[in-house]
């Protein structure tokens, strides 16, 4: 398995992240017991500079007991959705999630030597046309925050959809160590799954550096943490859509925002 380095990531020639990538990021990863956490959820090209609000989903939080429930406050603005939630009085780790969001349809076909595309659900691919793509986006963005000592109940795999299952605790990441996680879809590891790791530059006037790595045969990824800062890890995976869906395939996108500290 290839072991990527975040130091190498930052040394690469900057390339843009995929357009309109979802993210969920707290305004601060440093939280206190019983404090209020504020997060931004949006689609963007530079992280974390919001461009389009993340809407049409159910934001949830998994608390240190492992119980998942809706967040306290969700305010949808034009460029971002603001989430606020007051933590419990005790110590522990919380997982914040946008919940799955079904998005745009993408249909492309060729007929009589001409290629056409649409995102209009009312427009069907003509009979006899060569189908290039026919899928609907399904996005999910997550992050973890820890008040006091980290614990692991909120890290448990859902076993549904695309997700990163942490091996290393995502709230306990330090330069000089590794961040290990398993990429899964519907509870099964995804081997040779491409992951983009992007530095957060917090501004739109500099394109972030992006490195693409792959999971091993067991779906495991190990990142060597050589640089402090905030990062976004992204995976995309095509899967068959369920019966009755608007398209035969889903294009799944999953992102995890995480923070690396100096020892």
C-alpha positions, 0 to 999 in steps of 0.5 A, a space after each residue: 500500500 502506498 503511504 502518502 505524506 501530507 508534507 509531499 501534498 503541500 509541496 506539490 504544484 497546486 491543482 484545483 479540487 473537483 468543482 462543487 465538492 461538499 464539505 462540513 467543517 467546524 469553525 473551530 476544532 477546539 471545543 469545550 464540554 457543554 460548549 456550542 459548536 458552529 459548522 459550515 456546510 457547503 459546496 465549494 472549489 476551495 476549502 473552506 470557502 463556501 459557494 453553494 449552501 448544502 440543503 435538502 438533507 437532515 443534519 445529525 450528530 452522533 454523541 459519545 453514547 453512540 446515539 444519533 439525533 438531529 442537530 439543534 439549529 440549522 440555518 440555510 443561507 445562500 452560500 452556506 448552511 450554518 449548523 449550531 449544536 450545544 454539546 453535552 456536559 461530559 467529555 467525548 467525541 461527536 460526529 457531525 454529518 450532513 446526512 445523505 443528499 440526493 442532488 442533480 441528475 447527469 445525463 449524456 448521450 450520443 445520437 446521429 453523431 451529436 453529443 447532448 447533456 441535460 440535468 433536467 429530470 423531465 428530459 429523457 435519453 432518446 430511444 436508440 441513443 448511445 448512453 454515455 452517462 446516466 446517474 444522480 449525485 448522492 453526497 455526504 460530508 462529515 467531521 468529528 469534534 472532541 471535548 476533553 478526552 476522545 472516545 470511540 462510540 461515535 466512530 462506529 461504522 454505519 454500514 450503509 453507503 460510502 464512509 470512512 471508518 476511522 482506525 486512528 481517532 480523527 480527533 487525536 491526530 498529530 504531526 509525525 504520526 499516521 491517520 488510518 481509516 477504512 473506506 467502505 460502501 454498504 459495510 464492505 471495504 473498497 480496495 483501490 479506492 481513490 482518495 483526494 486529500 486537500 489542504 484547507 487554505 481558507 481563501 479563494 485567491 490560492 488554489 489548494 494542493 491536492 494529492 490522490 492516493 489509493 486504499 489497499 486490498 482491504 480498503 485501508 488508507 494510511 496518511 503520514 501526518 507530516 504537516 499541521 493544519 486542516 485537510 479534506 479527504 474526498 472519495 467518489 464511488 459509483 453504485 447501482 441506484 435502488 429500484 424507483 430511483 431517477 437514474 440507474 446509478 448513484 455517484 456517491 461523494 463522501 468528505 471528511 474534514 480533519 485537523 492535524 496538530 503539532 505535538 
